[in-house]
Amino acid sequence: MTPANKLDKRNIPQILRGMGCQVLRITTRKSRAVIEIAQPVPQLQEQAATLTENIKGQQRQTWFVHVNSCLVYWH
């Protein structure tokens, strides 16, 4: 993980909380931090992409957006 990503891992959750998001989990991957939130704010929803999975006939959707070098997602 690069020094910039380490900085983002600390700052982005604070920024998300300041926007009114509830941060549920922060996971560190090799290239970036992955942050799960409970409910997105409209600013994040406008930029979001959708990931749709079909598992044993059931469909699940997850929305995600990149904030700096972090990946922020919600269900």
TORKOL-4160 file (C-alpha; in steps of 0.2 Angstrom, whole numbers, padded with zeros to 4 digits, m for minus):
75
<pt num="1" X="0000" Y="0000" Z="0000"/>
<pt num="2" X="0007" Y="0017" Z="m0005"/>
<pt num="3" X="0009" Y="0031" Z="0008"/>
<pt num="4" X="m0005" Y="0040" Z="m0001"/>
<pt num="5" X="m0017" Y="0026" Z="0001"/>
<pt num="6" X="m0012" Y="0025" Z="0020"/>
<pt num="7" X="m0017" Y="0043" Z="0022"/>
<pt num="8" X="m0034" Y="0040" Z="0013"/>
<pt num="9" X="m0038" Y="0025" Z="0024"/>
<pt num="10" X="m0037" Y="0037" Z="0039"/>
<pt num="11" X="m0045" Y="0053" Z="0031"/>
<pt num="12" X="m0059" Y="0046" Z="0020"/>
<pt num="13" X="m0069" Y="0038" Z="0034"/>
<pt num="14" X="m0069" Y="0054" Z="0043"/>
<pt num="15" X="m0074" Y="0063" Z="0027"/>
<pt num="16" X="m0088" Y="0050" Z="0025"/>
<pt num="17" X="m0094" Y="0052" Z="0043"/>
<pt num="18" X="m0094" Y="0071" Z="0041"/>
<pt num="19" X="m0106" Y="0069" Z="0026"/>
<pt num="20" X="m0118" Y="0059" Z="0036"/>
<pt num="21" X="m0113" Y="0041" Z="0032"/>
<pt num="22" X="m0111" Y="0027" Z="0044"/>
<pt num="23" X="m0095" Y="0018" Z="0041"/>
<pt num="24" X="m0097" Y="m0001" Z="0045"/>
<pt num="25" X="m0081" Y="m0008" Z="0040"/>
<pt num="26" X="m0064" Y="m0004" Z="0033"/>
<pt num="27" X="m0053" Y="m0017" Z="0025"/>
<pt num="28" X="m0036" Y="m0014" Z="0018"/>
<pt num="29" X="m0031" Y="m0023" Z="0002"/>
<pt num="30" X="m0015" Y="m0022" Z="m0007"/>
<pt num="31" X="m0019" Y="m0007" Z="m0018"/>
<pt num="32" X="m0032" Y="0002" Z="m0009"/>
<pt num="33" X="m0044" Y="0003" Z="0006"/>
<pt num="34" X="m0061" Y="m0004" Z="0005"/>
<pt num="35" X="m0075" Y="0005" Z="0015"/>
<pt num="36" X="m0092" Y="m0002" Z="0018"/>
<pt num="37" X="m0106" Y="0011" Z="0023"/>
<pt num="38" X="m0124" Y="0009" Z="0029"/>
<pt num="39" X="m0133" Y="0022" Z="0018"/>
<pt num="40" X="m0125" Y="0033" Z="0005"/>
<pt num="41" X="m0128" Y="0051" Z="0003"/>
<pt num="42" X="m0135" Y="0058" Z="m0013"/>
<pt num="43" X="m0117" Y="0064" Z="m0018"/>
<pt num="44" X="m0111" Y="0046" Z="m0018"/>
<pt num="45" X="m0127" Y="0039" Z="m0026"/>
<pt num="46" X="m0125" Y="0051" Z="m0041"/>
<pt num="47" X="m0107" Y="0044" Z="m0045"/>
<pt num="48" X="m0111" Y="0025" Z="m0041"/>
<pt num="49" X="m0109" Y="0010" Z="m0052"/>
<pt num="50" X="m0119" Y="m0006" Z="m0049"/>
<pt num="51" X="m0112" Y="m0023" Z="m0047"/>
<pt num="52" X="m0125" Y="m0037" Z="m0049"/>
<pt num="53" X="m0122" Y="m0055" Z="m0044"/>
<pt num="54" X="m0133" Y="m0070" Z="m0048"/>
<pt num="55" X="m0130" Y="m0084" Z="m0035"/>
<pt num="56" X="m0140" Y="m0100" Z="m0036"/>
<pt num="57" X="m0155" Y="m0091" Z="m0044"/>
<pt num="58" X="m0154" Y="m0076" Z="m0032"/>
<pt num="59" X="m0149" Y="m0059" Z="m0037"/>
<pt num="60" X="m0139" Y="m0047" Z="m0026"/>
<pt num="61" X="m0134" Y="m0029" Z="m0030"/>
<pt num="62" X="m0120" Y="m0019" Z="m0023"/>
<pt num="63" X="m0116" Y="m0001" Z="m0027"/>
<pt num="64" X="m0099" Y="0006" Z="m0026"/>
<pt num="65" X="m0089" Y="0022" Z="m0030"/>
<pt num="66" X="m0071" Y="0027" Z="m0029"/>
<pt num="67" X="m0066" Y="0041" Z="m0017"/>
<pt num="68" X="m0048" Y="0046" Z="m0020"/>
<pt num="69" X="m0039" Y="0029" Z="m0019"/>
<pt num="70" X="m0052" Y="0021" Z="m0008"/>
<pt num="71" X="m0067" Y="0010" Z="m0014"/>
<pt num="72" X="m0083" Y="0014" Z="m0005"/>
<pt num="73" X="m0098" Y="0002" Z="m0006"/>
<pt num="74" X="m0115" Y="m0002" Z="0001"/>
<pt num="75" X="m0129" Y="m0015" Z="m0002"/>
